[in-house]
Amino acid sequence: MMFHFQLFFRRLVGPIVKAGGKADMNILVCIKQVPESNKVEVDPKTGVLKRNGAASKMNPYDLYALETAMRLKEELGGEVSVITMGPPQAAQVIREAYAMGADHGTLISDRRFGGADVLATSYTLAQGIKKMGDFDLILCGKQTTDGDTAQVGPEISEWLGIPSVSNVRKITEADGQNITVEMDMPDDIEITRIAYPCLLAVDKDIFQPRLPSYVRKTEKADTEITMLSLDDMDDRDETHYGLNGSPTQVQKIFPPETNHHRELWNEEGSILSEKLFQKVKELKFV
C-alpha cells in the first residue's frame, strides 16, 4: 500500500501548473562534463584540472535543469537545446542530453578557452549563446561538482542582460509570458514571478531526472552537434577568454590528506570514556 501511495503522490506534485495552453517555448540548458571522481590530475603550472583522458560524466545538478526543461517542453511545447564548454570529449554529455530528449546541442571548444575562471567561463558561454539565437528560458544547475561556485549561471544572465533567479526549488506556474518559482533561501521560501527571457538556476530534487532512452539514443545517433571556437564568436579578443580573461587564478590545488591510522580499545565503559576524552583533548578538538 505504501508503494502505491508514493506513486500517487509523485503524480500530484509532478506536473507544472500552467495557464494559457501551448506556448512553444525555446529553452536552453547549460550543461557541463565533470570528473567522475576526485582523483584528477592538476596542472602544476596553471593550477587547473587536466580533463583530457579523465573519466567523466554530466554534472549531476545539470540533470535537474535538463529534466525541468523537458517537463516544460512536454506541457508548453517548443524545443530544448543544450550548450556546453570543454574539450572535444565533452560532446559525450550532449549525446546523453539527446538521449534524454534534447533537440539541439552546441559544444564550445577551443584551447584558447582553457583555464577559464567563472568570469571567463560565463563570458564564453554567453558569447556562444548569442551565436545560437534567442531563447525564452535558460536553465542551469545550481552549481557544478568540480567548482562548487554557483556563480556561472547568474553571471551568464548579466552578460546577456536578462534577469535571473537562483536556488529554484519548484515551478508553480508557467505560461508563454511568465514563470512563477519558489526559491529556497537560507531563512525562508520566497516566491517570485519573472518574465521571459530569463535564467533560472535550479536546485536538486526540483524534479527526478529521467534516465537516458536507448531508443532516443539510437534515433539521435546522427544528430549534429554544432561546434563553436573563438573564431566563431562576435568578440574574438583572446584576452577576454581562458586564462588571459580570468581575473582570478587558483594558487594551489592538492588532494586531501588521508589518515588510515586506527586504534581499537577494549576496556570497561568508565575507562573507555576517560581514554576517549583524553584522545579528543590530544587531537585538540576540545
C-alpha positions in Angstrom: 0.0 0.0 0.0 2.9 2.4 0.8 4.4 1.8 -2.6 1.1 2.8 -4.4 0.8 5.9 -2.2 4.2 7.2 -3.1 3.5 6.8 -6.8 0.2 8.7 -6.5 1.9 11.5 -4.5 4.5 12.0 -7.2 1.9 12.3 -9.9 0.2 15.0 -7.8 3.3 17.2 -7.4 5.0 16.4 -10.7 3.1 18.5 -13.3 3.7 22.2 -13.6 0.7 24.4 -13.1 0.3 26.4 -16.3 -2.1 28.9 -17.9 -2.7 29.8 -21.5 -2.1 26.4 -23.2 0.8 25.7 -25.5 3.5 28.4 -25.7 6.1 26.7 -27.9 9.0 27.8 -25.7 12.6 27.9 -26.9 14.6 26.6 -23.9 18.3 26.3 -23.4 20.1 24.2 -20.8 23.7 24.8 -19.8 25.4 21.5 -19.0 29.0 20.5 -18.1 31.1 17.5 -18.2 32.8 16.9 -14.8 35.2 14.3 -13.5 33.6 11.1 -12.1 35.9 11.1 -9.1 38.2 13.4 -7.1 41.3 11.6 -8.4 42.1 14.0 -11.2 45.5 15.3 -12.1 46.2 19.0 -11.7 48.5 21.0 -14.0 51.3 22.2 -11.6 51.8 25.4 -13.7 48.3 26.7 -14.2 46.5 25.0 -11.2 43.7 23.8 -13.4 42.3 20.3 -13.8 43.6 18.0 -16.6 40.3 17.0 -18.1 41.6 15.2 -21.2 41.5 11.4 -20.7 39.8 11.6 -17.3 36.7 9.5 -16.7 33.8 12.0 -16.9 30.1 12.3 -16.5 27.4 15.0 -16.8 27.4 17.4 -13.8 24.6 15.9 -11.5 23.0 19.3 -10.9 22.6 19.8 -14.7 20.4 16.7 -14.8 17.8 18.5 -12.8 17.9 21.5 -15.1 17.6 19.2 -18.1 14.6 17.4 -16.6 13.0 20.8 -15.8 13.4 21.8 -19.5 11.9 18.5 -20.7 8.8 18.9 -18.3 8.3 22.5 -19.6 8.6 21.3 -23.2 6.1 18.5 -22.7 3.5 20.8 -21.1 4.0 24.0 -23.1 5.5 22.8 -26.3 8.7 24.0 -28.1 12.3 22.8 -28.3 15.1 22.2 -25.8 18.7 23.0 -26.8 21.9 22.3 -24.7 25.2 24.1 -24.6 28.5 23.0 -23.0 32.1 24.3 -22.9 35.0 22.0 -22.8 37.4 19.7 -24.7 36.1 17.7 -27.7 35.2 14.8 -25.4 32.6 17.0 -23.8 30.4 16.1 -26.7 29.5 13.0 -24.8 27.3 14.9 -22.4 25.5 16.4 -25.4 24.8 12.9 -26.7 23.5 12.0 -23.2 21.2 15.0 -23.3 20.0 13.9 -26.8 19.1 10.5 -25.2 17.1 12.3 -22.6 15.1 14.3 -25.1 17.1 17.4 -26.1 16.6 18.6 -29.7 19.8 20.5 -30.4 23.3 20.8 -28.9 26.3 23.1 -29.2 29.8 22.5 -28.0 32.2 25.4 -27.3 35.7 24.0 -27.6 39.0 25.8 -28.2 42.4 25.6 -26.5 42.3 29.3 -26.1 39.3 28.9 -23.7 41.3 26.6 -21.4 41.9 27.6 -17.7 39.0 30.0 -17.5 37.7 31.0 -14.1 34.0 31.6 -13.5 34.0 35.1 -15.1 35.7 34.0 -18.3 33.6 30.8 -18.4 30.4 32.7 -18.1 31.5 35.2 -20.8 32.4 32.4 -23.2 29.1 30.7 -22.7 27.2 34.0 -23.1 29.1 34.6 -26.4 28.1 31.1 -27.5 24.5 31.6 -26.5 24.3 34.7 -28.6 25.5 32.8 -31.6 22.8 30.1 -31.1 20.0 32.7 -31.2 17.3 33.9 -28.8 15.8 31.8 -26.0 12.8 32.3 -23.8 14.3 30.5 -20.9 17.9 29.4 -19.9 18.3 26.8 -17.3 21.4 25.9 -15.3 22.1 23.5 -12.5 22.7 25.2 -9.1 26.4 24.5 -9.2 29.0 22.1 -10.5 30.6 19.3 -8.5 34.1 20.3 -9.7 33.9 24.0 -8.9 31.0 24.5 -6.5 31.0 28.2 -7.0 27.3 28.5 -8.1 28.3 31.7 -9.9 28.4 30.9 -13.6 24.6 30.8 -14.1 23.9 34.3 -12.7 27.0 35.7 -14.4 25.7 34.4 -17.8 22.5 36.4 -17.2 24.5 39.5 -16.5 26.4 39.2 -19.8 23.1 38.6 -21.6 21.3 41.4 -19.9 18.4 39.3 -18.7 17.1 38.7 -15.1 17.9 35.5 -13.2 16.7 33.6 -10.2 18.9 31.1 -8.2 18.1 28.3 -5.8 14.9 27.5 -7.6 13.3 24.5 -5.9 9.9 24.5 -7.5 8.0 25.9 -10.5 4.4 26.7 -9.5 3.2 28.2 -12.8 4.4 28.7 -16.3 2.9 30.1 -19.5 4.1 31.8 -22.6 4.9 35.1 -20.9 6.0 34.4 -17.3 7.1 31.8 -14.9 6.5 31.6 -11.2 9.1 29.9 -9.0 9.9 29.1 -5.4 13.4 30.0 -4.1 14.9 28.0 -1.3 16.5 30.8 0.7 18.5 30.4 4.0 15.7 31.6 6.3 12.5 31.2 4.2 10.9 30.3 0.9 10.5 33.2 -1.5 8.1 33.2 -4.4 8.7 35.3 -7.5 7.2 35.8 -10.9 9.6 36.6 -13.7 9.0 37.4 -17.3 10.9 35.9 -20.3 13.6 35.9 -21.3 15.2 34.9 -18.1 17.6 32.4 -16.5 16.9 30.0 -13.7 19.5 28.1 -11.6 17.6 25.1 -10.3 18.3 23.2 -7.1 18.5 19.4 -6.9 15.2 17.5 -6.5 13.1 20.1 -8.3 12.2 17.0 -10.5 13.5 13.5 -10.5 15.7 13.3 -13.7 14.7 10.7 -16.2 17.1 8.0 -17.5 18.5 8.3 -21.0 16.5 6.3 -23.5 18.2 3.8 -25.7 15.6 4.3 -28.4 16.2 8.1 -28.4 20.0 7.5 -28.3 19.7 5.3 -31.4 17.4 7.8 -33.2 19.7 10.7 -32.4 23.0 8.9 -33.2 23.5 11.0 -36.3 22.1 14.3 -34.9 24.6 17.0 -35.5 26.4 18.8 -32.7 27.3 22.4 -33.5 30.9 23.3 -32.8 32.0 26.8 -31.9 35.5 28.1 -31.4 36.9 31.6 -30.7 36.9 32.3 -34.4 33.1 31.9 -34.4 32.4 34.4 -31.7 31.4 38.0 -32.2 34.2 39.0 -29.8 37.4 37.4 -30.9 39.7 39.2 -28.5 41.8 36.4 -26.9 42.4 38.5 -23.7 38.7 38.0 -22.8 38.9 34.2 -22.7 40.6 31.4 -20.9 43.5 32.2 -18.5 44.0 35.6 -20.2 40.5 36.6 -19.4 40.4 35.3 -15.9 41.0 37.9 -13.1 41.2 35.1 -10.5 43.5 32.1 -10.7 43.9 29.1 -8.4 47.2 29.3 -6.5 47.3 25.7 -5.5 45.2 22.5 -5.7 46.1 19.5 -3.7 44.4 16.2 -2.7 43.1 16.0 0.9 45.3 14.1 3.3 44.1 10.7 4.3 44.7 9.1 7.7 44.5 5.4 7.8 45.6 5.1 11.4 43.2 3.0 13.6 43.1 2.3 17.3 41.0 -0.4 18.9 40.2 -0.1 22.6 38.7 -2.9 24.6 38.1 -1.7 28.2 35.3 -1.1 30.7 32.9 1.8 30.0 34.4 4.2 32.6 37.9 3.6 31.3 36.9 4.0 27.7 35.1 7.3 28.4 38.3 8.7 30.0 40.5 7.4 27.2 38.2 8.9 24.6 38.2 12.3 26.5 42.0 12.3 26.6 42.2 11.4 22.9 39.8 14.3 22.0 42.0 16.7 24.0 45.1 15.3 22.4 43.7 16.0 18.9 42.7 19.5 20.1 39.0 19.0 19.3 38.2 20.5 22.8 
